[in-house]
């Protein structure tokens, strides 16, 4: 399996994703610089967490207009799976590959802690090894994770089963207290209609083995292997 991780000025989780893909998926990983004209032939493209371009103008807005993102968008539309984690989720929204936008946290404070997530869908490339309705624990670290879209878009995402992750308590209840950033309907991650482009705010790459404090993120990458490696 080959994977490509796009690196922007300000990315800081690119190596974490590389290690997770290598350790769990036994993937060959290419690191692609933002100024490159194209992503090499690959089975998966990842936009990692961080602060692309220092989050100037608006999170993900400048990164979405880089040379490499034009190719990422073209490859995504051609069917290449694309994953955006945290800042990568913001970039996917700004590039038009996913609907909505990530706004400032409702608290106006940076949030860095573990959260509980309910697995809402298991028919994506990234969640097949989880159980639908299962509650897992993953860390978040962001100042702009407040997912916003108009009501029609939110209703469409719900009706099409495109809300993949939702912030909940340990019992799976989507309460205001379980929501770390004020995201509408406690949405933590969504996918595109073909279920091949996925964005989420929490970081599965940070919990892939017990030495890191837990391994709830490991099955995220095992799902990728199960979906892409024949």
C-alpha positions as protocol buffer text, in pm:
chain_id: "A"
residue {
  index: 1
  type: UNK
  ca { x: 0 y: 0 z: 0 }
}
residue {
  index: 2
  type: UNK
  ca { x: 121 y: 349 z: -90 }
}
residue {
  index: 3
  type: UNK
  ca { x: 10 y: 663 z: 91 }
}
residue {
  index: 4
  type: UNK
  ca { x: 92 y: 1031 z: 45 }
}
residue {
  index: 5
  type: UNK
  ca { x: 94 y: 1283 z: 330 }
}
residue {
  index: 6
  type: UNK
  ca { x: 74 y: 1647 z: 221 }
}
residue {
  index: 7
  type: UNK
  ca { x: 293 y: 1882 z: 425 }
}
residue {
  index: 8
  type: UNK
  ca { x: 206 y: 2251 z: 452 }
}
residue {
  index: 9
  type: UNK
  ca { x: 407 y: 2523 z: 629 }
}
residue {
  index: 10
  type: UNK
  ca { x: 277 y: 2483 z: 984 }
}
residue {
  index: 11
  type: UNK
  ca { x: 179 y: 2115 z: 963 }
}
residue {
  index: 12
  type: UNK
  ca { x: 282 y: 1943 z: 1285 }
}
residue {
  index: 13
  type: UNK
  ca { x: 109 y: 1604 z: 1278 }
}
residue {
  index: 14
  type: UNK
  ca { x: 246 y: 1488 z: 942 }
}
residue {
  index: 15
  type: UNK
  ca { x: 508 y: 1261 z: 1099 }
}
residue {
  index: 16
  type: UNK
  ca { x: 255 y: 1117 z: 1343 }
}
residue {
  index: 17
  type: UNK
  ca { x: 34 y: 1010 z: 1052 }
}
residue {
  index: 18
  type: UNK
  ca { x: 334 y: 871 z: 865 }
}
residue {
  index: 19
  type: UNK
  ca { x: 432 y: 658 z: 1165 }
}
residue {
  index: 20
  type: UNK
  ca { x: 74 y: 534 z: 1212 }
}
residue {
  index: 21
  type: UNK
  ca { x: 45 y: 435 z: 846 }
}
residue {
  index: 22
  type: UNK
  ca { x: 381 y: 260 z: 854 }
}
residue {
  index: 23
  type: UNK
  ca { x: 322 y: 79 z: 1183 }
}
residue {
  index: 24
  type: UNK
  ca { x: -40 y: -26 z: 1139 }
}
residue {
  index: 25
  type: UNK
  ca { x: -85 y: -37 z: 762 }
}
residue {
  index: 26
  type: UNK
  ca { x: 271 y: -133 z: 666 }
}
residue {
  index: 27
  type: UNK
  ca { x: 241 y: 144 z: 410 }
}
residue {
  index: 28
  type: UNK
  ca { x: 508 y: 309 z: 200 }
}
residue {
  index: 29
  type: UNK
  ca { x: 456 y: 678 z: 274 }
}
residue {
  index: 30
  type: UNK
  ca { x: 559 y: 972 z: 55 }
}
residue {
  index: 31
  type: UNK
  ca { x: 579 y: 1317 z: 212 }
}
residue {
  index: 32
  type: UNK
  ca { x: 451 y: 1569 z: -44 }
}
residue {
  index: 33
  type: UNK
  ca { x: 542 y: 1938 z: -9 }
}
residue {
  index: 34
  type: UNK
  ca { x: 264 y: 2194 z: -56 }
}
residue {
  index: 35
  type: UNK
  ca { x: 438 y: 2361 z: -350 }
}
residue {
  index: 36
  type: UNK
  ca { x: 465 y: 2040 z: -550 }
}
residue {
  index: 37
  type: UNK
  ca { x: 247 y: 2038 z: -860 }
}
residue {
  index: 38
  type: UNK
  ca { x: 111 y: 1689 z: -809 }
}
residue {
  index: 39
  type: UNK
  ca { x: 76 y: 1399 z: -569 }
}
residue {
  index: 40
  type: UNK
  ca { x: 248 y: 1081 z: -692 }
}
residue {
  index: 41
  type: UNK
  ca { x: 37 y: 777 z: -778 }
}
residue {
  index: 42
  type: UNK
  ca { x: -97 y: 655 z: -445 }
}
residue {
  index: 43
  type: UNK
  ca { x: -371 y: 454 z: -275 }
}
residue {
  index: 44
  type: UNK
  ca { x: -446 y: 721 z: -14 }
}
residue {
  index: 45
  type: UNK
  ca { x: -388 y: 1094 z: 37 }
}
residue {
  index: 46
  type: UNK
  ca { x: -375 y: 1237 z: 389 }
}
residue {
  index: 47
  type: UNK
  ca { x: -399 y: 1602 z: 491 }
}
residue {
  index: 48
  type: UNK
  ca { x: -256 y: 1609 z: 846 }
}
residue {
  index: 49
  type: UNK
  ca { x: -321 y: 1823 z: 1150 }
}
residue {
  index: 50
  type: UNK
  ca { x: -138 y: 2141 z: 1236 }
}
residue {
  index: 51
  type: UNK
  ca { x: -168 y: 2509 z: 1150 }
}
residue {
  index: 52
  type: UNK
  ca { x: -122 y: 2538 z: 773 }
}
residue {
  index: 53
  type: UNK
  ca { x: 10 y: 2885 z: 689 }
}
residue {
  index: 54
  type: UNK
  ca { x: -29 y: 2977 z: 1056 }
}
residue {
  index: 55
  type: UNK
  ca { x: -410 y: 2966 z: 1024 }
}
residue {
  index: 56
  type: UNK
  ca { x: -390 y: 3316 z: 873 }
}
residue {
  index: 57
  type: UNK
  ca { x: -695 y: 3453 z: 694 }
}
residue {
  index: 58
  type: UNK
  ca { x: -905 y: 3153 z: 800 }
}
residue {
  index: 59
  type: UNK
  ca { x: -810 y: 2799 z: 900 }
}
residue {
  index: 60
  type: UNK
  ca { x: -737 y: 2595 z: 589 }
}
residue {
  index: 61
  type: UNK
  ca { x: -827 y: 2876 z: 349 }
}
residue {
  index: 62
  type: UNK
  ca { x: -478 y: 2946 z: 218 }
}
residue {
  index: 63
  type: UNK
  ca { x: -380 y: 2579 z: 208 }
}
residue {
  index: 64
  type: UNK
  ca { x: -687 y: 2501 z: -3 }
}
residue {
  index: 65
  type: UNK
  ca { x: -548 y: 2717 z: -285 }
}
residue {
  index: 66
  type: UNK
  ca { x: -200 y: 2568 z: -306 }
}
residue {
  index: 67
  type: UNK
  ca { x: -70 y: 2396 z: -618 }
}
residue {
  index: 68
  type: UNK
  ca { x: -81 y: 2054 z: -463 }
}
residue {
  index: 69
  type: UNK
  ca { x: -443 y: 2091 z: -352 }
}
residue {
  index: 70
  type: UNK
  ca { x: -557 y: 2140 z: -709 }
}
residue {
  index: 71
  type: UNK
  ca { x: -422 y: 1793 z: -779 }
}
residue {
  index: 72
  type: UNK
  ca { x: -566 y: 1653 z: -454 }
}
residue {
  index: 73
  type: UNK
  ca { x: -911 y: 1778 z: -553 }
}
residue {
  index: 74
  type: UNK
  ca { x: -876 y: 1628 z: -902 }
}
residue {
  index: 75
  type: UNK
  ca { x: -760 y: 1294 z: -764 }
}
residue {
  index: 76
  type: UNK
  ca { x: -1039 y: 1289 z: -504 }
}
residue {
  index: 77
  type: UNK
  ca { x: -1298 y: 1349 z: -774 }
}
residue {
  index: 78
  type: UNK
  ca { x: -1139 y: 1065 z: -972 }
}
residue {
  index: 79
  type: UNK
  ca { x: -1190 y: 832 z: -676 }
}
residue {
  index: 80
  type: UNK
  ca { x: -862 y: 839 z: -480 }
}
residue {
  index: 81
  type: UNK
  ca { x: -943 y: 819 z: -106 }
}
residue {
  index: 82
  type: UNK
  ca { x: -858 y: 1138 z: 87 }
}
residue {
  index: 83
  type: UNK
  ca { x: -839 y: 1174 z: 465 }
}
residue {
  index: 84
  type: UNK
  ca { x: -825 y: 1506 z: 647 }
}
residue {
  index: 85
  type: UNK
  ca { x: -746 y: 1512 z: 1019 }
}
residue {
  index: 86
  type: UNK
  ca { x: -805 y: 1830 z: 1225 }
}
residue {
  index: 87
  type: UNK
  ca { x: -642 y: 2103 z: 1011 }
}
residue {
  index: 88
  type: UNK
  ca { x: -680 y: 1861 z: 720 }
}
residue {
  index: 89
  type: UNK
  ca { x: -1057 y: 1854 z: 781 }
}
residue {
  index: 90
  type: UNK
  ca { x: -1058 y: 2233 z: 767 }
}
residue {
  index: 91
  type: UNK
  ca { x: -866 y: 2224 z: 437 }
}
residue {
  index: 92
  type: UNK
  ca { x: -1111 y: 1971 z: 287 }
}
residue {
  index: 93
  type: UNK
  ca { x: -1402 y: 2201 z: 368 }
}
residue {
  index: 94
  type: UNK
  ca { x: -1227 y: 2508 z: 231 }
}
residue {
  index: 95
  type: UNK
  ca { x: -1139 y: 2318 z: -88 }
}
residue {
  index: 96
  type: UNK
  ca { x: -1502 y: 2219 z: -140 }
}
residue {
  index: 97
  type: UNK
  ca { x: -1448 y: 1846 z: -101 }
}
residue {
  index: 98
  type: UNK
  ca { x: -1668 y: 1844 z: 210 }
}
residue {
  index: 99
  type: UNK
  ca { x: -1956 y: 2079 z: 297 }
}
residue {
  index: 100
  type: UNK
  ca { x: -1961 y: 2325 z: 585 }
}
residue {
  index: 101
  type: UNK
  ca { x: -1686 y: 2509 z: 765 }
}
residue {
  index: 102
  type: UNK
  ca { x: -1489 y: 2479 z: 1091 }
}
residue {
  index: 103
  type: UNK
  ca { x: -1530 y: 2790 z: 1306 }
}
residue {
  index: 104
  type: UNK
  ca { x: -1373 y: 2911 z: 1631 }
}
residue {
  index: 105
  type: UNK
  ca { x: -1452 y: 2695 z: 1931 }
}
residue {
  index: 106
  type: UNK
  ca { x: -1760 y: 2818 z: 2116 }
}
residue {
  index: 107
  type: UNK
  ca { x: -1543 y: 2876 z: 2423 }
}
residue {
  index: 108
  type: UNK
  ca { x: -1300 y: 3086 z: 2215 }
}
residue {
  index: 109
  type: UNK
  ca { x: -1027 y: 2875 z: 2377 }
}
residue {
  index: 110
  type: UNK
  ca { x: -792 y: 2613 z: 2241 }
}
residue {
  index: 111
  type: UNK
  ca { x: -909 y: 2266 z: 2351 }
}
residue {
  index: 112
  type: UNK
  ca { x: -660 y: 1984 z: 2406 }
}
residue {
  index: 113
  type: UNK
  ca { x: -801 y: 1674 z: 2576 }
}
residue {
  index: 114
  type: UNK
  ca { x: -948 y: 1332 z: 2517 }
}
residue {
  index: 115
  type: UNK
  ca { x: -1306 y: 1311 z: 2394 }
}
residue {
  index: 116
  type: UNK
  ca { x: -1559 y: 1033 z: 2345 }
}
residue {
  index: 117
  type: UNK
  ca { x: -1681 y: 962 z: 1994 }
}
residue {
  index: 118
  type: UNK
  ca { x: -1973 y: 754 z: 1876 }
}
residue {
  index: 119
  type: UNK
  ca { x: -1914 y: 559 z: 1555 }
}
residue {
  index: 120
  type: UNK
  ca { x: -2219 y: 651 z: 1349 }
}
residue {
  index: 121
  type: UNK
  ca { x: -2121 y: 479 z: 1024 }
}
residue {
  index: 122
  type: UNK
  ca { x: -1905 y: 175 z: 950 }
}
residue {
  index: 123
  type: UNK
  ca { x: -1946 y: 165 z: 572 }
}
residue {
  index: 124
  type: UNK
  ca { x: -1652 y: 397 z: 500 }
}
residue {
  index: 125
  type: UNK
  ca { x: -1293 y: 312 z: 413 }
}
residue {
  index: 126
  type: UNK
  ca { x: -1190 y: 438 z: 755 }
}
residue {
  index: 127
  type: UNK
  ca { x: -1440 y: 282 z: 997 }
}
residue {
  index: 128
  type: UNK
  ca { x: -1512 y: -74 z: 882 }
}
residue {
  index: 129
  type: UNK
  ca { x: -1327 y: -231 z: 1176 }
}
residue {
  index: 130
  type: UNK
  ca { x: -1539 y: -51 z: 1435 }
}
residue {
  index: 131
  type: UNK
  ca { x: -1890 y: -146 z: 1545 }
}
residue {
  index: 132
  type: UNK
  ca { x: -2175 y: 90 z: 1460 }
}
residue {
  index: 133
  type: UNK
  ca { x: -2279 y: 271 z: 1777 }
}
residue {
  index: 134
  type: UNK
  ca { x: -1949 y: 195 z: 1952 }
}
residue {
  index: 135
  type: UNK
  ca { x: -1803 y: 471 z: 2169 }
}
residue {
  index: 136
  type: UNK
  ca { x: -1428 y: 524 z: 2147 }
}
residue {
  index: 137
  type: UNK
  ca { x: -1179 y: 768 z: 2300 }
}
residue {
  index: 138
  type: UNK
  ca { x: -951 y: 992 z: 2092 }
}
residue {
  index: 139
  type: UNK
  ca { x: -765 y: 1317 z: 2164 }
}
residue {
  index: 140
  type: UNK
  ca { x: -848 y: 1657 z: 2015 }
}
residue {
  index: 141
  type: UNK
  ca { x: -623 y: 1960 z: 1990 }
}
residue {
  index: 142
  type: UNK
  ca { x: -774 y: 2259 z: 1811 }
}
residue {
  index: 143
  type: UNK
  ca { x: -900 y: 2614 z: 1839 }
}
residue {
  index: 144
  type: UNK
  ca { x: -1129 y: 2598 z: 1536 }
}
residue {
  index: 145
  type: UNK
  ca { x: -1324 y: 2274 z: 1555 }
}
residue {
  index: 146
  type: UNK
  ca { x: -1676 y: 2412 z: 1570 }
}
residue {
  index: 147
  type: UNK
  ca { x: -1844 y: 2247 z: 1269 }
}
residue {
  index: 148
  type: UNK
  ca { x: -2102 y: 2472 z: 1106 }
}
residue {
  index: 149
  type: UNK
  ca { x: -2338 y: 2426 z: 813 }
}
residue {
  index: 150
  type: UNK
  ca { x: -2688 y: 2549 z: 733 }
}
residue {
  index: 151
  type: UNK
  ca { x: -2983 y: 2339 z: 846 }
}
residue {
  index: 152
  type: UNK
  ca { x: -3051 y: 2203 z: 497 }
}
residue {
  index: 153
  type: UNK
  ca { x: -2692 y: 2078 z: 472 }
}
residue {
  index: 154
  type: UNK
  ca { x: -2705 y: 1926 z: 819 }
}
residue {
  index: 155
  type: UNK
  ca { x: -3031 y: 1749 z: 738 }
}
residue {
  index: 156
  type: UNK
  ca { x: -2879 y: 1620 z: 413 }
}
residue {
  index: 157
  type: UNK
  ca { x: -2571 y: 1484 z: 595 }
}
residue {
  index: 158
  type: UNK
  ca { x: -2792 y: 1307 z: 848 }
}
residue {
  index: 159
  type: UNK
  ca { x: -3029 y: 1166 z: 585 }
}
residue {
  index: 160
  type: UNK
  ca { x: -2744 y: 1035 z: 370 }
}
residue {
  index: 161
  type: UNK
  ca { x: -2562 y: 881 z: 667 }
}
residue {
  index: 162
  type: UNK
  ca { x: -2260 y: 1103 z: 616 }
}
residue {
  index: 163
  type: UNK
  ca { x: -2209 y: 1198 z: 982 }
}
residue {
  index: 164
  type: UNK
  ca { x: -1942 y: 940 z: 1065 }
}
residue {
  index: 165
  type: UNK
  ca { x: -1830 y: 1053 z: 1412 }
}
residue {
  index: 166
  type: UNK
  ca { x: -2023 y: 1237 z: 1682 }
}
residue {
  index: 167
  type: UNK
  ca { x: -1908 y: 1376 z: 2017 }
}
residue {
  index: 168
  type: UNK
  ca { x: -2087 y: 1190 z: 2298 }
}
residue {
  index: 169
  type: UNK
  ca { x: -2048 y: 1091 z: 2659 }
}
residue {
  index: 170
  type: UNK
  ca { x: -1927 y: 742 z: 2755 }
}
residue {
  index: 171
  type: UNK
  ca { x: -2282 y: 609 z: 2720 }
}
residue {
  index: 172
  type: UNK
  ca { x: -2317 y: 741 z: 2365 }
}
residue {
  index: 173
  type: UNK
  ca { x: -2537 y: 1041 z: 2444 }
}
residue {
  index: 174
  type: UNK
  ca { x: -2471 y: 1352 z: 2233 }
}
residue {
  index: 175
  type: UNK
  ca { x: -2487 y: 1601 z: 2519 }
}
residue {
  index: 176
  type: UNK
  ca { x: -2367 y: 1964 z: 2524 }
}
residue {
  index: 177
  type: UNK
  ca { x: -2115 y: 1867 z: 2794 }
}
residue {
  index: 178
  type: UNK
  ca { x: -1960 y: 1606 z: 2563 }
}
residue {
  index: 179
  type: UNK
  ca { x: -1914 y: 1862 z: 2284 }
}
residue {
  index: 180
  type: UNK
  ca { x: -1566 y: 2018 z: 2313 }
}
residue {
  index: 181
  type: UNK
  ca { x: -1612 y: 2298 z: 2061 }
}
residue {
  index: 182
  type: UNK
  ca { x: -1981 y: 2375 z: 2003 }
}
residue {
  index: 183
  type: UNK
  ca { x: -2005 y: 2183 z: 1675 }
}
residue {
  index: 184
  type: UNK
  ca { x: -2360 y: 2165 z: 1545 }
}
residue {
  index: 185
  type: UNK
  ca { x: -2532 y: 1837 z: 1627 }
}
residue {
  index: 186
  type: UNK
  ca { x: -2209 y: 1731 z: 1802 }
}
residue {
  index: 187
  type: UNK
  ca { x: -2055 y: 1649 z: 1462 }
}
residue {
  index: 188
  type: UNK
  ca { x: -1692 y: 1539 z: 1485 }
}
residue {
  index: 189
  type: UNK
  ca { x: -1642 y: 1396 z: 1135 }
}
residue {
  index: 190
  type: UNK
  ca { x: -1819 y: 1363 z: 801 }
}
residue {
  index: 191
  type: UNK
  ca { x: -1765 y: 1198 z: 463 }
}
residue {
  index: 192
  type: UNK
  ca { x: -1848 y: 1272 z: 100 }
}
residue {
  index: 193
  type: UNK
  ca { x: -2134 y: 1098 z: -86 }
}
residue {
  index: 194
  type: UNK
  ca { x: -1903 y: 824 z: -217 }
}
residue {
  index: 195
  type: UNK
  ca { x: -1766 y: 769 z: 135 }
}
residue {
  index: 196
  type: UNK
  ca { x: -1409 y: 799 z: 5 }
}
residue {
  index: 197
  type: UNK
  ca { x: -1328 y: 1147 z: 141 }
}
residue {
  index: 198
  type: UNK
  ca { x: -1343 y: 1182 z: 517 }
}
residue {
  index: 199
  type: UNK
  ca { x: -1265 y: 1467 z: 755 }
}
residue {
  index: 200
  type: UNK
  ca { x: -1256 y: 1452 z: 1134 }
}
residue {
  index: 201
  type: UNK
  ca { x: -1129 y: 1677 z: 1410 }
}
residue {
  index: 202
  type: UNK
  ca { x: -1002 y: 1415 z: 1662 }
}
residue {
  index: 203
  type: UNK
  ca { x: -662 y: 1250 z: 1605 }
}
residue {
  index: 204
  type: UNK
  ca { x: -672 y: 869 z: 1556 }
}
residue {
  index: 205
  type: UNK
  ca { x: -297 y: 867 z: 1482 }
}
residue {
  index: 206
  type: UNK
  ca { x: -224 y: 972 z: 1841 }
}
residue {
  index: 207
  type: UNK
  ca { x: -375 y: 660 z: 1997 }
}
residue {
  index: 208
  type: UNK
  ca { x: -256 y: 355 z: 1804 }
}
residue {
  index: 209
  type: UNK
  ca { x: -83 y: 158 z: 2080 }
}
residue {
  index: 210
  type: UNK
  ca { x: -105 y: 130 z: 2461 }
}
residue {
  index: 211
  type: UNK
  ca { x: 228 y: 304 z: 2518 }
}
residue {
  index: 212
  type: UNK
  ca { x: 61 y: 621 z: 2385 }
}
residue {
  index: 213
  type: UNK
  ca { x: -220 y: 589 z: 2638 }
}
residue {
  index: 214
  type: UNK
  ca { x: -464 y: 382 z: 2435 }
}
residue {
  index: 215
  type: UNK
  ca { x: -525 y: 218 z: 2100 }
}
residue {
  index: 216
  type: UNK
  ca { x: -876 y: 324 z: 1998 }
}
residue {
  index: 217
  type: UNK
  ca { x: -727 y: 487 z: 1689 }
}
residue {
  index: 218
  type: UNK
  ca { x: -560 y: 170 z: 1569 }
}
residue {
  index: 219
  type: UNK
  ca { x: -872 y: 25 z: 1407 }
}
residue {
  index: 220
  type: UNK
  ca { x: -906 y: 345 z: 1205 }
}
residue {
  index: 221
  type: UNK
  ca { x: -587 y: 252 z: 1021 }
}
residue {
  index: 222
  type: UNK
  ca { x: -672 y: -118 z: 1022 }
}
residue {
  index: 223
  type: UNK
  ca { x: -992 y: -19 z: 840 }
}
residue {
  index: 224
  type: UNK
  ca { x: -784 y: 149 z: 572 }
}
residue {
  index: 225
  type: UNK
  ca { x: -582 y: -171 z: 528 }
}
residue {
  index: 226
  type: UNK
  ca { x: -896 y: -384 z: 510 }
}
residue {
  index: 227
  type: UNK
  ca { x: -1044 y: -150 z: 249 }
}
residue {
  index: 228
  type: UNK
  ca { x: -743 y: -80 z: 28 }
}
residue {
  index: 229
  type: UNK
  ca { x: -512 y: -381 z: 55 }
}
residue {
  index: 230
  type: UNK
  ca { x: -623 y: -689 z: -135 }
}
